[in-house]
């Protein structure tokens, strides 16, 4: 429910504006991004481990303006061929993937050479005072919120995985607190 606010919807729409072609979406959930994809998207391959989320998204799937197929349960091990995606999308997902480094290497693997990784993630704040609280609360957050980490630096993790961050904006949710720091960005595959 916290991610269903008009503020979060506007942030998702801002990030998804650059999506195009064949999209792989990590952490598809119940499909809140579906109505936000631009006309240039031709298909969405949804990666989602939760059967409950899939069931909750049935209406959105039925009304989707673009074909959607489920393409696995695990962002760490995408059951997709190399170079199959024009765009990979992750919104509020990388915080809960246990091996986020492996998942980002998979993002790199499935992107075409001219592909784009679009992300909107909460994570480690650049403000030292907030970051200290994030580190203090991280273990509790993981236990209470399905493995969600407060201290992941998504842009740095993307860079370490073979992606080059080309656009990055730091923002904050109005509600504030340890989950308020956001990274909105885009990355491309580094040349091999």
OpenMM code with the backbone's topology and positions (N, CA, C; nanometers):
from openmm import Vec3, app, unit

residues = "UNK UNK UNK UNK UNK UNK UNK UNK UNK UNK UNK UNK UNK UNK UNK UNK UNK UNK UNK UNK UNK UNK UNK UNK UNK UNK UNK UNK UNK UNK UNK UNK UNK UNK UNK UNK UNK UNK UNK UNK UNK UNK UNK UNK UNK UNK UNK UNK UNK UNK UNK UNK UNK UNK UNK UNK UNK UNK UNK UNK UNK UNK UNK UNK UNK UNK UNK UNK UNK UNK UNK UNK UNK UNK UNK UNK UNK UNK UNK UNK UNK UNK UNK UNK UNK UNK UNK UNK UNK UNK UNK UNK UNK UNK UNK UNK UNK UNK UNK UNK UNK UNK UNK UNK UNK UNK UNK UNK UNK UNK UNK UNK UNK UNK UNK UNK UNK UNK UNK UNK UNK UNK UNK UNK UNK UNK UNK UNK UNK UNK UNK UNK UNK UNK UNK UNK UNK UNK UNK UNK UNK UNK UNK UNK UNK UNK UNK UNK UNK UNK UNK UNK UNK UNK UNK UNK UNK UNK UNK UNK UNK UNK UNK UNK UNK UNK UNK UNK UNK UNK UNK UNK UNK UNK UNK UNK UNK UNK UNK UNK UNK UNK UNK UNK UNK UNK UNK UNK UNK UNK UNK UNK".split()
positions = [
    Vec3(0.0818, -0.1202, 0.0000),
    Vec3(0.0000, 0.0000, 0.0000),
    Vec3(0.0856, 0.1256, 0.0000),
    Vec3(0.2011, 0.1200, 0.0677),
    Vec3(0.2881, 0.2374, 0.0734),
    Vec3(0.3414, 0.2757, -0.0640),
    Vec3(0.3505, 0.1777, -0.1554),
    Vec3(0.4027, 0.2061, -0.2889),
    Vec3(0.2914, 0.2333, -0.3895),
    Vec3(0.1690, 0.2463, -0.3432),
    Vec3(0.0568, 0.2747, -0.4314),
    Vec3(0.0115, 0.4194, -0.4267),
    Vec3(0.0925, 0.5062, -0.3715),
    Vec3(0.0548, 0.6466, -0.3574),
    Vec3(0.0706, 0.7220, -0.4899),
    Vec3(0.0008, 0.8336, -0.5056),
    Vec3(0.0198, 0.9162, -0.6254),
    Vec3(0.1662, 0.9615, -0.6419),
    Vec3(0.2343, 0.9887, -0.5320),
    Vec3(0.3746, 1.0304, -0.5379),
    Vec3(0.4605, 0.9195, -0.6015),
    Vec3(0.4429, 0.7962, -0.5577),
    Vec3(0.5208, 0.6845, -0.6118),
    Vec3(0.4814, 0.6572, -0.7563),
    Vec3(0.3537, 0.6666, -0.7867),
    Vec3(0.3097, 0.6475, -0.9256),
    Vec3(0.3785, 0.7481, -1.0188),
    Vec3(0.3853, 0.8725, -0.9771),
    Vec3(0.4506, 0.9758, -1.0592),
    Vec3(0.5992, 0.9453, -1.0783),
    Vec3(0.6649, 0.8968, -0.9740),
    Vec3(0.8061, 0.8598, -0.9860),
    Vec3(0.8243, 0.7428, -1.0825),
    Vec3(0.7382, 0.6427, -1.0709),
    Vec3(0.7455, 0.5283, -1.1632),
    Vec3(0.7246, 0.5743, -1.3074),
    Vec3(0.6262, 0.6585, -1.3275),
    Vec3(0.5975, 0.7072, -1.4626),
    Vec3(0.7181, 0.7823, -1.5198),
    Vec3(0.7823, 0.8604, -1.4368),
    Vec3(0.9023, 0.9351, -1.4786),
    Vec3(1.0130, 0.8403, -1.5245),
    Vec3(1.0363, 0.7336, -1.4497),
    Vec3(1.1416, 0.6376, -1.4841),
    Vec3(1.1035, 0.5574, -1.6078),
    Vec3(0.9789, 0.5141, -1.6175),
    Vec3(0.9354, 0.4271, -1.7266),
    Vec3(0.9194, 0.4989, -1.8597),
    Vec3(0.9225, 0.6296, -1.8612),
    Vec3(0.9030, 0.7052, -1.9854),
    Vec3(1.0021, 0.6640, -2.0942),
    Vec3(1.1193, 0.6141, -2.0562),
    Vec3(1.2220, 0.5768, -2.1541),
    Vec3(1.2177, 0.4297, -2.1934),
    Vec3(1.1259, 0.3524, -2.1372),
    Vec3(1.1155, 0.2097, -2.1708),
    Vec3(1.0751, 0.1941, -2.3170),
    Vec3(1.1306, 0.0887, -2.3797),
    Vec3(1.0985, 0.0647, -2.5203),
    Vec3(1.1143, -0.0840, -2.5534),
    Vec3(1.0452, -0.1261, -2.6570),
    Vec3(1.0626, -0.2607, -2.7112),
    Vec3(1.0264, -0.3711, -2.6140),
    Vec3(1.1108, -0.4744, -2.6148),
    Vec3(1.0936, -0.5909, -2.5279),
    Vec3(1.1433, -0.5557, -2.3876),
    Vec3(1.0555, -0.5621, -2.2899),
    Vec3(1.0880, -0.5239, -2.1524),
    Vec3(1.0899, -0.6471, -2.0632),
    Vec3(1.1898, -0.6558, -1.9773),
    Vec3(1.1918, -0.7519, -1.8672),
    Vec3(1.1740, -0.6694, -1.7407),
    Vec3(1.0731, -0.7029, -1.6624),
    Vec3(1.0493, -0.6290, -1.5380),
    Vec3(1.0746, -0.7192, -1.4186),
    Vec3(1.1739, -0.6838, -1.3390),
    Vec3(1.2048, -0.7554, -1.2156),
    Vec3(1.1080, -0.7109, -1.1071),
    Vec3(1.0556, -0.8058, -1.0318),
    Vec3(0.9652, -0.7704, -0.9227),
    Vec3(0.8372, -0.7069, -0.9735),
    Vec3(0.7732, -0.7727, -1.0671),
    Vec3(0.6526, -0.7227, -1.1322),
    Vec3(0.5391, -0.6988, -1.0326),
    Vec3(0.5358, -0.7756, -0.9253),
    Vec3(0.4302, -0.7607, -0.8245),
    Vec3(0.2931, -0.7837, -0.8847),
    Vec3(0.2003, -0.6952, -0.8534),
    Vec3(0.0643, -0.7044, -0.9069),
    Vec3(0.0477, -0.6201, -1.0325),
    Vec3(0.1586, -0.5717, -1.0868),
    Vec3(0.1550, -0.4986, -1.2137),
    Vec3(0.1254, -0.3506, -1.2054),
    Vec3(0.1684, -0.2790, -1.1006),
    Vec3(0.1356, -0.1363, -1.0926),
    Vec3(0.1993, -0.0524, -1.2043),
    Vec3(0.2999, -0.1062, -1.2702),
    Vec3(0.3657, -0.0307, -1.3770),
    Vec3(0.2941, -0.0444, -1.5111),
    Vec3(0.2093, -0.1455, -1.5272),
    Vec3(0.1497, -0.1732, -1.6586),
    Vec3(0.0835, -0.0524, -1.7243),
    Vec3(-0.0005, 0.0225, -1.6548),
    Vec3(-0.0635, 0.1362, -1.7228),
    Vec3(0.0328, 0.2519, -1.7498),
    Vec3(0.1554, 0.2425, -1.7004),
    Vec3(0.2507, 0.3531, -1.7133),
    Vec3(0.3490, 0.3354, -1.8286),
    Vec3(0.3507, 0.2186, -1.8904),
    Vec3(0.4462, 0.1958, -1.9994),
    Vec3(0.4089, 0.2793, -2.1217),
    Vec3(0.5081, 0.3396, -2.1867),
    Vec3(0.4800, 0.4192, -2.3069),
    Vec3(0.4472, 0.3298, -2.4270),
    Vec3(0.3989, 0.3907, -2.5328),
    Vec3(0.3541, 0.3182, -2.6520),
    Vec3(0.4658, 0.2383, -2.7184),
    Vec3(0.5916, 0.2756, -2.6996),
    Vec3(0.7027, 0.2059, -2.7630),
    Vec3(0.7341, 0.0691, -2.7046),
    Vec3(0.6663, 0.0300, -2.5976),
    Vec3(0.6877, -0.1015, -2.5371),
    Vec3(0.6020, -0.2028, -2.6130),
    Vec3(0.6645, -0.3114, -2.6595),
    Vec3(0.5925, -0.4112, -2.7391),
    Vec3(0.5541, -0.5361, -2.6605),
    Vec3(0.6271, -0.5648, -2.5522),
    Vec3(0.5962, -0.6816, -2.4695),
    Vec3(0.6662, -0.6659, -2.3356),
    Vec3(0.6032, -0.7200, -2.2303),
    Vec3(0.6626, -0.7210, -2.0966),
    Vec3(0.6780, -0.8658, -2.0535),
    Vec3(0.8001, -0.9009, -2.0151),
    Vec3(0.8261, -1.0309, -1.9521),
    Vec3(0.8390, -1.0031, -1.8032),
    Vec3(0.7463, -1.0565, -1.7272),
    Vec3(0.7359, -1.0269, -1.5847),
    Vec3(0.8055, -1.1340, -1.5027),
    Vec3(0.8940, -1.0908, -1.4148),
    Vec3(0.9623, -1.1806, -1.3215),
    Vec3(0.9044, -1.1513, -1.1826),
    Vec3(0.8365, -1.2504, -1.1261),
    Vec3(0.7679, -1.2301, -0.9977),
    Vec3(0.7564, -1.3617, -0.9227),
    Vec3(0.8139, -1.3704, -0.8014),
    Vec3(0.8078, -1.4949, -0.7248),
    Vec3(0.6764, -1.5174, -0.6498),
    Vec3(0.5970, -1.4141, -0.6308),
    Vec3(0.4784, -1.4261, -0.5454),
    Vec3(0.3534, -1.4627, -0.6249),
    Vec3(0.2978, -1.5798, -0.5939),
    Vec3(0.1715, -1.6214, -0.6562),
    Vec3(0.0580, -1.5285, -0.6141),
    Vec3(0.0637, -1.4787, -0.4916),
    Vec3(-0.0385, -1.3860, -0.4422),
    Vec3(-0.0362, -1.2572, -0.5243),
    Vec3(0.0824, -1.2033, -0.5489),
    Vec3(0.0931, -1.0811, -0.6287),
    Vec3(0.0386, -1.1032, -0.7694),
    Vec3(0.0702, -1.2180, -0.8283),
    Vec3(0.0186, -1.2484, -0.9620),
    Vec3(-0.1346, -1.2509, -0.9617),
    Vec3(-0.1910, -1.3133, -0.8594),
    Vec3(-0.3368, -1.3204, -0.8487),
    Vec3(-0.3967, -1.1801, -0.8314),
    Vec3(-0.3345, -1.0996, -0.7475),
    Vec3(-0.3843, -0.9637, -0.7253),
    Vec3(-0.3761, -0.8776, -0.8513),
    Vec3(-0.2857, -0.9112, -0.9410),
    Vec3(-0.2684, -0.8346, -1.0637),
    Vec3(-0.3523, -0.8827, -1.1803),
    Vec3(-0.4410, -0.9781, -1.1586),
    Vec3(-0.5190, -1.0369, -1.2683),
    Vec3(-0.5967, -0.9322, -1.3478),
    Vec3(-0.6585, -0.8366, -1.2799),
    Vec3(-0.7355, -0.7337, -1.3506),
    Vec3(-0.6439, -0.6459, -1.4358),
    Vec3(-0.5298, -0.6051, -1.3790),
    Vec3(-0.4353, -0.5234, -1.4559),
    Vec3(-0.3853, -0.5990, -1.5784),
    Vec3(-0.3568, -0.7282, -1.5601),
    Vec3(-0.3104, -0.8096, -1.6726),
    Vec3(-0.4158, -0.8167, -1.7826),
    Vec3(-0.5414, -0.8323, -1.7443),
    Vec3(-0.6499, -0.8412, -1.8422),
    Vec3(-0.6674, -0.7107, -1.9192),
    Vec3(-0.6365, -0.5993, -1.8549),
    Vec3(-0.6538, -0.4675, -1.9168),
    Vec3(-0.5250, -0.4113, -1.9751),
    Vec3(-0.4169, -0.4862, -1.9697),
    Vec3(-0.2857, -0.4366, -2.0127),
    Vec3(-0.2869, -0.3960, -2.1595),
    Vec3(-0.2275, -0.2812, -2.1901),
    Vec3(-0.2215, -0.2354, -2.3287),
    Vec3(-0.1121, -0.3055, -2.4099),
    Vec3(-0.0377, -0.3927, -2.3453),
    Vec3(0.0753, -0.4610, -2.4078),
    Vec3(0.0739, -0.6068, -2.3620),
    Vec3(0.1170, -0.7016, -2.4456),
    Vec3(0.1211, -0.8410, -2.4010),
    Vec3(0.2170, -0.8596, -2.2829),
    Vec3(0.1746, -0.9389, -2.1867),
    Vec3(0.2560, -0.9695, -2.0691),
    Vec3(0.2662, -1.1209, -2.0567),
    Vec3(0.3890, -1.1678, -2.0351),
    Vec3(0.4078, -1.3103, -2.0056),
    Vec3(0.4976, -1.3216, -1.8836),
    Vec3(0.4689, -1.4188, -1.8000),
    Vec3(0.5543, -1.4403, -1.6837),
    Vec3(0.6767, -1.5185, -1.7280),
    Vec3(0.7920, -1.4698, -1.6849),
    Vec3(0.9201, -1.5235, -1.7324),
    Vec3(1.0088, -1.5626, -1.6159),
    Vec3(0.9522, -1.6315, -1.5211),
    Vec3(1.0329, -1.6812, -1.4111),
    Vec3(0.9987, -1.6190, -1.2787),
    Vec3(1.0631, -1.6747, -1.1779),
    Vec3(1.0351, -1.6374, -1.0403),
    Vec3(1.1518, -1.5673, -0.9730),
    Vec3(1.2693, -1.5731, -1.0326),
    Vec3(1.3904, -1.5369, -0.9603),
    Vec3(1.4782, -1.4409, -1.0403),
    Vec3(1.4938, -1.3193, -0.9909),
    Vec3(1.5788, -1.2208, -1.0563),
    Vec3(1.7259, -1.2565, -1.0558),
    Vec3(1.7648, -1.3487, -0.9687),
    Vec3(1.9054, -1.3905, -0.9622),
    Vec3(1.9411, -1.4901, -1.0718),
    Vec3(1.8403, -1.5510, -1.1308),
    Vec3(1.8637, -1.6549, -1.2313),
    Vec3(1.7528, -1.6460, -1.3358),
    Vec3(1.7641, -1.5486, -1.4247),
    Vec3(1.6598, -1.5251, -1.5243),
    Vec3(1.6605, -1.6353, -1.6292),
    Vec3(1.5469, -1.6941, -1.6491),
    Vec3(1.5315, -1.8005, -1.7474),
    Vec3(1.5001, -1.7381, -1.8832),
    Vec3(1.5938, -1.6571, -1.9305),
    Vec3(1.5789, -1.5844, -2.0563),
    Vec3(1.7110, -1.5913, -2.1321),
    Vec3(1.7042, -1.5830, -2.2648),
    Vec3(1.8284, -1.5882, -2.3420),
    Vec3(1.9100, -1.4590, -2.3300),
    Vec3(2.0378, -1.4702, -2.3574),
    Vec3(2.1260, -1.3536, -2.3594),
    Vec3(2.0733, -1.2518, -2.4608),
    Vec3(2.0847, -1.1250, -2.4266),
    Vec3(2.0532, -1.0187, -2.5209),
    Vec3(1.9121, -1.0173, -2.5737),
    Vec3(1.8146, -1.0538, -2.4923),
    Vec3(1.6755, -1.0610, -2.5393),
    Vec3(1.5940, -0.9362, -2.5075),
    Vec3(1.6478, -0.8436, -2.4275),
    Vec3(1.5677, -0.7306, -2.3790),
    Vec3(1.6224, -0.5972, -2.4280),
    Vec3(1.5299, -0.5126, -2.4719),
    Vec3(1.5650, -0.3741, -2.5031),
    Vec3(1.5739, -0.2922, -2.3742),
    Vec3(1.4895, -0.3284, -2.2778),
    Vec3(1.4812, -0.2556, -2.1515),
    Vec3(1.4623, -0.3561, -2.0387),
    Vec3(1.5317, -0.3339, -1.9283),
    Vec3(1.5033, -0.4056, -1.8041),
    Vec3(1.4622, -0.2998, -1.7025),
    Vec3(1.3556, -0.3283, -1.6287),
    Vec3(1.2987, -0.2339, -1.5330),
    Vec3(1.3012, -0.2949, -1.3939),
    Vec3(1.3367, -0.2129, -1.2960),
    Vec3(1.3284, -0.2524, -1.1559),
    Vec3(1.2806, -0.1328, -1.0753),
    Vec3(1.1630, -0.1462, -1.0135),
    Vec3(1.1141, -0.0400, -0.9259),
    Vec3(1.0845, -0.1006, -0.7890),
    Vec3(1.1575, -0.0537, -0.6900),
    Vec3(1.1414, -0.0989, -0.5515),
    Vec3(1.1530, -0.2509, -0.5402),
    Vec3(1.2548, -0.3072, -0.6051),
    Vec3(1.2731, -0.4518, -0.6091),
    Vec3(1.4098, -0.4951, -0.5592),
    Vec3(1.5142, -0.4233, -0.5948),
    Vec3(1.6504, -0.4683, -0.5655),
    Vec3(1.6797, -0.4735, -0.4154),
    Vec3(1.5996, -0.4097, -0.3350),
    Vec3(1.6203, -0.4125, -0.1899),
    Vec3(1.5948, -0.5506, -0.1308),
    Vec3(1.5119, -0.6319, -0.1975),
    Vec3(1.4731, -0.7603, -0.1382),
    Vec3(1.5392, -0.8816, -0.2026),
    Vec3(1.6069, -0.8654, -0.3135),
    Vec3(1.6714, -0.9798, -0.3784),
    Vec3(1.7936, -1.0190, -0.2958),
    Vec3(1.7999, -1.1442, -0.2476),
    Vec3(1.9109, -1.1835, -0.1594),
    Vec3(2.0496, -1.1600, -0.2202),
    Vec3(2.0730, -1.2040, -0.3431),
    Vec3(2.2029, -1.1841, -0.4072),
    Vec3(2.1869, -1.0790, -0.5164),
    Vec3(2.1848, -0.9530, -0.4740),
    Vec3(2.1592, -0.8426, -0.5670),
    Vec3(2.2696, -0.8313, -0.6723),
    Vec3(2.3932, -0.8659, -0.6374),
    Vec3(2.5020, -0.8609, -0.7357),
    Vec3(2.4745, -0.9581, -0.8502),
    Vec3(2.4321, -1.0766, -0.8161),
    Vec3(2.4009, -1.1771, -0.9182),
    Vec3(2.2833, -1.1309, -1.0045),
    Vec3(2.1822, -1.0737, -0.9418),
    Vec3(2.0664, -1.0248, -1.0169),
    Vec3(2.1074, -0.9163, -1.1165),
    Vec3(2.1950, -0.8261, -1.0754),
    Vec3(2.2384, -0.7200, -1.1660),
    Vec3(2.3264, -0.7741, -1.2783),
    Vec3(2.4015, -0.8785, -1.2522),
    Vec3(2.4768, -0.9434, -1.3615),
    Vec3(2.3803, -1.0077, -1.4613),
    Vec3(2.2689, -1.0601, -1.4108),
    Vec3(2.1662, -1.1150, -1.4991),
    Vec3(2.1016, -1.0041, -1.5832),
    Vec3(2.0779, -0.8893, -1.5219),
    Vec3(2.0269, -0.7743, -1.5977),
    Vec3(2.1212, -0.7444, -1.7130),
    Vec3(2.2485, -0.7364, -1.6838),
    Vec3(2.3507, -0.7092, -1.7865),
    Vec3(2.3465, -0.8157, -1.8962),
    Vec3(2.3319, -0.9414, -1.8571),
    Vec3(2.3332, -1.0524, -1.9528),
    Vec3(2.2153, -1.0468, -2.0499),
    Vec3(2.0949, -1.0157, -1.9995),
    Vec3(1.9766, -1.0203, -2.0865),
    Vec3(1.9570, -0.8934, -2.1686),
    Vec3(2.0278, -0.7863, -2.1346),
    Vec3(2.0158, -0.6634, -2.2131),
    Vec3(2.0872, -0.6773, -2.3470),
    Vec3(2.0259, -0.6235, -2.4506),
    Vec3(2.0924, -0.6124, -2.5801),
    Vec3(2.2058, -0.5099, -2.5660),
    Vec3(2.3032, -0.5110, -2.6553),
    Vec3(2.4148, -0.4148, -2.6434),
    Vec3(2.3696, -0.2688, -2.6365),
    Vec3(2.2577, -0.2365, -2.7014),
    Vec3(2.2064, -0.0991, -2.6965),
    Vec3(2.0897, -0.0868, -2.5981),
    Vec3(2.0779, -0.1840, -2.5070),
    Vec3(1.9677, -0.1870, -2.4117),
    Vec3(1.9820, -0.0867, -2.2997),
    Vec3(1.8765, -0.0754, -2.2196),
    Vec3(1.8700, 0.0226, -2.1130),
    Vec3(1.8130, -0.0422, -1.9870),
    Vec3(1.8799, -0.0221, -1.8761),
    Vec3(1.8303, -0.0649, -1.7450),
    Vec3(1.7750, 0.0580, -1.6757),
    Vec3(1.6469, 0.0553, -1.6423),
    Vec3(1.5801, 0.1671, -1.5760),
    Vec3(1.5473, 0.1265, -1.4332),
    Vec3(1.5816, 0.2118, -1.3367),
    Vec3(1.5570, 0.1754, -1.1977),
    Vec3(1.5033, 0.2908, -1.1153),
    Vec3(1.4220, 0.2547, -1.0198),
    Vec3(1.3703, 0.3430, -0.9153),
    Vec3(1.3770, 0.2602, -0.7886),
    Vec3(1.4722, 0.2915, -0.7031),
    Vec3(1.4971, 0.2089, -0.5849),
    Vec3(1.5222, 0.2977, -0.4631),
    Vec3(1.4797, 0.2511, -0.3479),
    Vec3(1.5200, 0.3186, -0.2246),
    Vec3(1.6520, 0.2559, -0.1818),
    Vec3(1.7273, 0.3281, -0.1015),
    Vec3(1.8547, 0.2725, -0.0585),
    Vec3(1.9333, 0.3675, 0.0285),
    Vec3(2.0621, 0.3411, 0.0345),
    Vec3(2.1519, 0.4118, 0.1242),
    Vec3(2.1521, 0.5621, 0.0973),
    Vec3(2.1259, 0.6369, 0.1994),
    Vec3(2.1228, 0.7829, 0.1886),
    Vec3(2.2642, 0.8403, 0.1868),
    Vec3(2.2871, 0.9447, 0.1084),
    Vec3(2.4171, 1.0125, 0.1127),
    Vec3(2.4345, 1.0985, 0.2388),
    Vec3(2.3261, 1.1211, 0.3111),
    Vec3(2.3323, 1.1973, 0.4355),
    Vec3(2.3845, 1.1056, 0.5465),
    Vec3(2.5013, 1.1352, 0.6042),
    Vec3(2.5613, 1.0447, 0.7039),
    Vec3(2.4700, 1.0154, 0.8236),
    Vec3(2.3962, 1.1130, 0.8666),
    Vec3(2.3080, 1.0920, 0.9818),
    Vec3(2.1966, 0.9914, 0.9489),
    Vec3(2.1364, 1.0081, 0.8335),
    Vec3(2.0323, 0.9146, 0.7903),
    Vec3(2.0925, 0.7764, 0.7664),
    Vec3(2.2093, 0.7721, 0.7038),
    Vec3(2.2756, 0.6442, 0.6752),
    Vec3(2.3041, 0.5675, 0.8047),
    Vec3(2.3457, 0.6374, 0.9096),
    Vec3(2.3693, 0.5695, 1.0376),
    Vec3(2.2420, 0.5008, 1.0869),
    Vec3(2.1285, 0.5707, 1.0770),
    Vec3(2.0017, 0.5099, 1.1176),
    Vec3(1.9647, 0.3934, 1.0275),
    Vec3(1.9936, 0.4057, 0.8994),
    Vec3(1.9642, 0.2950, 0.8082),
    Vec3(2.0435, 0.1707, 0.8474),
    Vec3(2.1702, 0.1874, 0.8786),
    Vec3(2.2510, 0.0717, 0.9210),
    Vec3(2.1991, 0.0134, 1.0521),
    Vec3(2.1570, 0.0979, 1.1443),
    Vec3(2.1037, 0.0490, 1.2715),
    Vec3(1.9749, -0.0311, 1.2525),
    Vec3(1.8903, 0.0143, 1.1607),
    Vec3(1.7582, -0.0463, 1.1423),
    Vec3(1.7535, -0.1567, 1.0369),
    Vec3(1.8639, -0.1778, 0.9645),
    Vec3(1.8633, -0.2684, 0.8499),
    Vec3(1.8210, -0.4108, 0.8862),
    Vec3(1.8755, -0.4680, 0.9914),
    Vec3(1.8397, -0.6043, 1.0296),
    Vec3(1.6924, -0.6177, 1.0655),
    Vec3(1.6419, -0.5220, 1.1407),
    Vec3(1.5005, -0.5223, 1.1779),
    Vec3(1.4133, -0.5085, 1.0524),
    Vec3(1.4504, -0.4178, 0.9645),
    Vec3(1.3770, -0.3977, 0.8404),
    Vec3(1.3697, -0.5272, 0.7591),
    Vec3(1.4811, -0.5986, 0.7514),
    Vec3(1.4830, -0.7240, 0.6750),
    Vec3(1.3841, -0.8252, 0.7329),
    Vec3(1.3794, -0.8326, 0.8656),
    Vec3(1.2882, -0.9291, 0.9293),
    Vec3(1.1416, -0.8880, 0.9141),
    Vec3(1.1140, -0.7588, 0.9209),
    Vec3(0.9755, -0.7118, 0.9182),
    Vec3(0.9201, -0.6901, 0.7781),
    Vec3(1.0074, -0.6708, 0.6802),
    Vec3(0.9610, -0.6299, 0.5466),
    Vec3(1.0116, -0.7232, 0.4370),
    Vec3(1.0040, -0.8527, 0.4590),
    Vec3(1.0314, -0.9495, 0.3538),
    Vec3(1.1717, -0.9462, 0.2975),
    Vec3(1.2711, -0.9181, 0.3830),
    Vec3(1.4099, -0.9174, 0.3363),
    Vec3(1.4569, -0.7847, 0.2808),
    Vec3(1.3784, -0.6813, 0.2949),
    Vec3(1.4127, -0.5486, 0.2412),
    Vec3(1.5334, -0.4894, 0.3143),
    Vec3(1.6339, -0.4500, 0.2365),
    Vec3(1.7546, -0.3859, 0.2900),
    Vec3(1.7427, -0.2351, 0.2765),
    Vec3(1.7838, -0.1637, 0.3783),
    Vec3(1.7835, -0.0176, 0.3751),
    Vec3(1.9151, 0.0405, 0.3234),
    Vec3(2.0196, -0.0401, 0.3193),
    Vec3(2.1550, 0.0138, 0.3006),
    Vec3(2.2176, -0.0193, 0.1648),
    Vec3(2.1402, -0.0581, 0.0679),
    Vec3(2.1975, -0.0895, -0.0632),
    Vec3(2.2169, 0.0387, -0.1448),
    Vec3(2.3354, 0.0515, -0.1987),
    Vec3(2.3693, 0.1642, -0.2861),
    Vec3(2.3518, 0.1143, -0.4296),
    Vec3(2.2319, 0.1266, -0.4830),
    Vec3(2.1978, 0.0666, -0.6120),
    Vec3(2.2847, 0.1191, -0.7262),
    Vec3(2.3096, 0.2487, -0.7382),
    Vec3(2.3961, 0.2936, -0.8482),
    Vec3(2.5365, 0.2317, -0.8422),
    Vec3(2.5941, 0.2217, -0.7237),
    Vec3(2.7271, 0.1604, -0.7106),
    Vec3(2.7211, 0.0113, -0.7430),
    Vec3(2.6179, -0.0563, -0.6980),
    Vec3(2.6026, -0.1989, -0.7272),
    Vec3(2.5859, -0.2221, -0.8775),
    Vec3(2.5089, -0.1364, -0.9431),
    Vec3(2.4914, -0.1491, -1.0882),
    Vec3(2.6253, -0.1315, -1.1593),
    Vec3(2.7017, -0.0320, -1.1175),
    Vec3(2.8322, -0.0082, -1.1786),
    Vec3(2.9273, -0.1249, -1.1620),
    Vec3(2.9190, -0.1932, -1.0497),
    Vec3(3.0074, -0.3069, -1.0235),
    Vec3(2.9653, -0.4325, -1.1000),
    Vec3(2.8468, -0.4306, -1.1597),
    Vec3(2.7936, -0.5501, -1.2253),
    Vec3(2.8107, -0.5504, -1.3771),
    Vec3(2.8798, -0.4513, -1.4310),
    Vec3(2.8964, -0.4451, -1.5756),
    Vec3(2.7992, -0.3505, -1.6433),
    Vec3(2.7362, -0.2658, -1.5653),
    Vec3(2.6480, -0.1630, -1.6192),
    Vec3(2.7118, -0.0266, -1.5969),
    Vec3(2.6862, 0.0649, -1.6872),
    Vec3(2.7369, 0.2016, -1.6749),
    Vec3(2.6173, 0.2923, -1.6499),
    Vec3(2.6137, 0.3537, -1.5315),
    Vec3(2.5032, 0.4437, -1.4978),
    Vec3(2.5221, 0.5722, -1.5784),
    Vec3(2.4230, 0.6018, -1.6625),
    Vec3(2.4313, 0.7190, -1.7499),
    Vec3(2.3484, 0.8358, -1.6990),
    Vec3(2.2448, 0.8055, -1.6253),
    Vec3(2.1569, 0.9090, -1.5702),
    Vec3(2.1244, 0.8698, -1.4271),
    Vec3(2.1351, 0.9663, -1.3374),
    Vec3(2.1063, 0.9375, -1.1975),
    Vec3(2.0527, 1.0628, -1.1305),
    Vec3(1.9401, 1.0466, -1.0647),
    Vec3(1.8796, 1.1542, -0.9872),
    Vec3(1.8527, 1.0981, -0.8482),
    Vec3(1.8931, 1.1733, -0.7472),
    Vec3(1.8598, 1.1367, -0.6099),
    Vec3(1.7367, 1.2172, -0.5693),
    Vec3(1.6453, 1.1514, -0.5018),
    Vec3(1.5211, 1.2153, -0.4605),
    Vec3(1.4850, 1.1608, -0.3226),
    Vec3(1.3776, 1.2113, -0.2669),
    Vec3(1.3297, 1.1648, -0.1375),
    Vec3(1.1786, 1.1564, -0.1401),
    Vec3(1.1268, 1.0554, -0.0736),
    Vec3(0.9829, 1.0491, -0.0522),
    Vec3(0.9453, 1.1545, 0.0510),
    Vec3(0.8328, 1.2172, 0.0330),
    Vec3(0.7906, 1.3234, 0.1250),
    Vec3(0.7745, 1.2727, 0.2680),
    Vec3(0.7380, 1.1450, 0.2825),
    Vec3(0.7144, 1.0902, 0.4165),
    Vec3(0.8409, 1.0889, 0.5014),
    Vec3(0.9573, 1.0898, 0.4401),
    Vec3(1.0826, 1.0919, 0.5152),
    Vec3(1.1145, 0.9574, 0.5771),
    Vec3(1.2115, 0.9570, 0.6655),
    Vec3(1.2496, 0.8356, 0.7351),
    Vec3(1.3593, 0.7584, 0.6652),
    Vec3(1.3850, 0.6387, 0.7172),
    Vec3(1.4967, 0.5560, 0.6708),
    Vec3(1.4773, 0.5027, 0.5294),
    Vec3(1.3534, 0.4983, 0.4795),
    Vec3(1.3282, 0.4477, 0.3441),
    Vec3(1.3069, 0.5598, 0.2436),
    Vec3(1.3294, 0.6830, 0.2820),
    Vec3(1.2922, 0.7956, 0.1964),
    Vec3(1.3895, 0.8222, 0.0819),
    Vec3(1.5174, 0.7863, 0.0975),
    Vec3(1.6140, 0.8173, -0.0085),
    Vec3(1.5902, 0.7302, -0.1312),
    Vec3(1.5814, 0.7937, -0.2476),
    Vec3(1.5554, 0.7226, -0.3723),
    Vec3(1.6653, 0.7496, -0.4739),
    Vec3(1.6919, 0.6492, -0.5554),
    Vec3(1.7795, 0.6638, -0.6713),
    Vec3(1.6973, 0.6305, -0.7947),
    Vec3(1.6848, 0.7259, -0.8852),
    Vec3(1.6157, 0.7071, -1.0117),
    Vec3(1.7218, 0.7150, -1.1192),
    Vec3(1.7258, 0.6164, -1.2077),
    Vec3(1.8312, 0.6235, -1.3063),
    Vec3(1.8171, 0.5308, -1.4221),
    Vec3(1.9204, 0.5391, -1.5051),
    Vec3(1.9323, 0.4536, -1.6226),
    Vec3(2.0765, 0.4095, -1.6337),
    Vec3(2.0948, 0.2885, -1.6866),
    Vec3(2.2283, 0.2347, -1.7078),
    Vec3(2.2287, 0.1569, -1.8386),
    Vec3(2.3456, 0.1486, -1.8985),
    Vec3(2.3633, 0.0725, -2.0217),
    Vec3(2.4683, -0.0349, -1.9970),
    Vec3(2.4657, -0.1412, -2.0774),
    Vec3(2.5698, -0.2430, -2.0613),
    Vec3(2.7067, -0.1879, -2.0986),
    Vec3(2.8057, -0.2163, -2.0155),
    Vec3(2.9437, -0.1794, -2.0501),
    Vec3(2.9867, -0.2648, -2.1680),
    Vec3(3.0677, -0.2113, -2.2585),
    Vec3(3.1161, -0.2939, -2.3695),
    Vec3(3.1933, -0.4133, -2.3161),
    Vec3(3.1771, -0.5252, -2.3830),
    Vec3(3.2466, -0.6473, -2.3396),
    Vec3(3.3829, -0.6538, -2.4015),
] * unit.nanometer
topology = app.Topology()
chain = topology.addChain("A")
for resn in residues:
    res = topology.addResidue(resn, chain)
    for name in ("N", "CA", "C"):
        topology.addAtom(name, app.Element.getBySymbol(name[0]), res)
